[in-house]
Amino acid sequence: MKWSHLFGQVWCSDITYLPMRRGFLYLVAIMDWHTRKVLAWRISNTLEADFCVEALNEAIHKFGPPEIMNTDQGSQFTSFAWTDRLRRTGVRISMDGKGRFLDNIFIERLLRTLKYECVYLHAWETGSEAKAGIRKWMTFYNHQRPHSALGGRPPAVVYWMRKDETQPDQQVQRVA
């Protein structure tokens, strides 16, 4: 199977904490598994499922639903709001086994890299500062940061290249 046929079929998502000068926030990210493009993300000061569902809704709205969504078994991803949204969209739900972080290694690596290249270098005072810093890094990650697994190209370049290969006769609205 050509790699381009795998594009957009599997997404993954995870949550991490963001240390602040005083306290911490939570970040959820949704990524296309094969191109490593971050499709959506949100920051919250609670671990309620709402911010995860908001990110999922944004990703589905901008890019259409995947065939499969892979996550860990965290309460946000087993919540009715999350699983119902996926089921209503026809997405198959895949969850890692307990303690099997390697099942979702791409999103785990993204979050680790984000922390070392951005978060740990700042002591943000406010959520607005954190959001601006994360936005800047995510834009860099998607559009400029080279990936060896992608032939040295950034995720967004590969994503849109694959999109064009799989849907050559359709006009594509590039929104992210």
C-alpha positions as CSV (number, residue, x, y, z in Angstrom):
1,M,0.0,0.0,0.0
2,K,1.3,3.4,-0.9
3,W,1.9,5.7,2.1
4,S,-0.4,8.4,0.6
5,H,-3.4,6.0,1.1
6,L,-2.8,5.9,4.8
7,F,-3.0,9.7,5.3
8,G,-5.9,10.9,7.4
9,Q,-7.1,7.5,8.4
10,V,-5.7,7.4,11.9
11,W,-5.6,10.2,14.4
12,C,-4.2,10.1,17.9
13,S,-4.7,12.3,21.0
14,D,-3.2,12.7,24.4
15,I,-3.1,15.2,27.3
16,T,-0.1,16.6,29.2
17,Y,0.4,19.1,31.9
18,L,2.0,22.5,31.3
19,P,4.0,23.8,34.3
20,M,3.5,27.5,34.9
21,R,5.2,29.9,37.2
22,R,2.4,29.3,39.7
23,G,0.6,26.0,39.1
24,F,-0.1,24.3,35.8
25,L,-2.5,23.9,32.9
26,Y,-3.4,21.0,30.7
27,L,-2.9,20.6,27.0
28,V,-4.7,18.2,24.6
29,A,-3.4,17.7,21.1
30,I,-4.9,15.8,18.2
31,M,-2.5,14.6,15.5
32,D,-2.7,12.8,12.2
33,W,-0.8,9.6,12.8
34,H,1.0,9.3,9.4
35,T,2.0,12.9,8.7
36,R,2.4,13.9,12.3
37,K,0.5,17.1,11.7
38,V,-1.2,18.6,14.8
39,L,-4.8,19.1,13.7
40,A,-6.1,20.8,16.8
41,W,-5.2,21.6,20.4
42,R,-6.7,23.2,23.5
43,I,-5.5,24.4,26.9
44,S,-7.5,24.1,30.1
45,N,-7.1,24.6,33.8
46,T,-9.2,21.5,34.6
47,L,-9.2,17.9,33.4
48,E,-12.8,17.9,32.4
49,A,-13.5,16.3,29.0
50,D,-15.0,19.5,27.5
51,F,-11.7,21.0,26.2
52,C,-10.8,17.6,24.6
53,V,-14.2,17.5,22.8
54,E,-13.7,21.1,21.6
55,A,-10.4,20.2,20.1
56,L,-11.9,17.1,18.5
57,N,-14.8,19.1,17.0
58,E,-12.3,21.6,15.6
59,A,-10.2,18.8,13.9
60,I,-13.3,17.1,12.5
61,H,-14.7,20.4,11.2
62,K,-11.4,21.5,9.5
63,F,-10.2,18.1,8.2
64,G,-13.2,15.7,8.2
65,P,-13.3,12.7,10.5
66,P,-10.6,10.0,10.5
67,E,-11.4,6.3,10.2
68,I,-9.8,5.5,13.6
69,M,-9.0,7.6,16.7
70,N,-6.4,6.2,19.1
71,T,-6.0,7.4,22.7
72,D,-5.1,6.1,26.1
73,Q,-7.8,5.1,28.5
74,G,-7.9,8.5,30.4
75,S,-11.2,9.6,31.7
76,Q,-11.5,12.3,29.1
77,F,-11.2,9.8,26.3
78,T,-13.6,7.3,27.9
79,S,-16.2,10.0,28.7
80,F,-19.6,9.8,27.1
81,A,-19.0,13.3,25.4
82,W,-15.8,12.1,23.7
83,T,-16.9,8.6,22.7
84,D,-20.4,9.7,21.6
85,R,-18.9,12.4,19.3
86,L,-16.7,9.8,17.7
87,R,-19.4,7.3,17.3
88,R,-21.9,9.8,15.8
89,T,-19.2,10.7,13.2
90,G,-18.6,7.0,12.4
91,V,-15.0,6.9,13.8
92,R,-13.7,3.6,15.2
93,I,-12.3,4.0,18.7
94,S,-8.9,2.5,19.5
95,M,-7.5,2.7,23.0
96,D,-4.1,1.7,24.3
97,G,-3.7,-1.1,26.8
98,K,-3.1,0.0,30.4
99,G,0.6,1.1,30.8
100,R,1.3,0.8,27.0
101,F,2.5,4.3,26.2
102,L,4.3,3.1,23.1
103,D,1.0,2.4,21.5
104,N,0.6,6.1,21.0
105,I,4.3,7.0,20.6
106,F,3.9,9.8,18.0
107,I,1.7,12.0,20.2
108,E,3.9,11.1,23.3
109,R,7.0,12.3,21.3
110,L,5.2,15.4,20.2
111,L,4.3,16.4,23.8
112,R,7.8,15.6,25.1
113,T,9.4,17.7,22.3
114,L,7.0,20.6,23.0
115,K,8.0,20.6,26.6
116,Y,11.7,20.6,26.0
117,E,11.7,23.0,23.0
118,C,9.1,25.4,24.4
119,V,7.4,24.9,27.8
120,Y,10.5,24.3,30.0
121,L,12.2,27.4,28.5
122,H,9.4,29.7,29.7
123,A,7.8,30.4,33.1
124,W,4.5,31.7,31.9
125,E,2.5,33.8,34.4
126,T,-0.9,33.5,32.7
127,G,-2.9,31.1,30.5
128,S,-2.9,33.7,27.8
129,E,0.9,33.7,27.7
130,A,1.0,29.9,27.7
131,K,-1.6,29.8,24.8
132,A,0.4,32.3,22.8
133,G,3.7,30.4,23.4
134,I,2.1,27.0,22.5
135,R,0.4,28.5,19.4
136,K,3.8,29.9,18.1
137,W,5.5,26.5,18.7
138,M,2.7,24.5,17.1
139,T,2.9,26.7,14.0
140,F,6.7,26.2,13.9
141,Y,6.2,22.4,14.4
142,N,3.6,22.0,11.7
143,H,5.1,24.3,9.1
144,Q,8.9,24.6,9.6
145,R,10.3,21.8,11.9
146,P,11.8,19.1,9.7
147,H,11.1,15.4,10.5
148,S,13.4,12.6,9.5
149,A,10.5,10.2,9.2
150,L,9.0,12.6,6.7
151,G,12.0,13.0,4.5
152,G,13.1,16.1,6.3
153,R,9.8,17.9,5.5
154,P,7.5,19.5,8.1
155,P,4.2,17.8,8.9
156,A,1.9,20.3,7.2
157,V,3.9,20.1,3.9
158,V,3.5,16.3,3.9
159,Y,-0.2,16.5,5.0
160,W,-1.2,18.8,2.1
161,M,1.0,16.9,-0.4
162,R,-0.8,13.6,0.7
163,K,-4.2,15.4,0.6
164,D,-3.5,16.5,-3.0
165,E,-2.4,13.0,-4.0
166,T,-5.5,11.3,-2.5
167,Q,-8.0,13.8,-3.8
168,P,-6.5,15.3,-7.0
169,D,-9.8,16.4,-8.5
170,Q,-11.2,18.2,-5.5
171,Q,-10.6,21.7,-4.5
172,V,-9.1,21.8,-1.0
173,Q,-9.7,24.6,1.5
174,R,-6.4,24.8,3.4
175,V,-7.4,26.1,6.8
176,A,-4.6,25.1,9.1
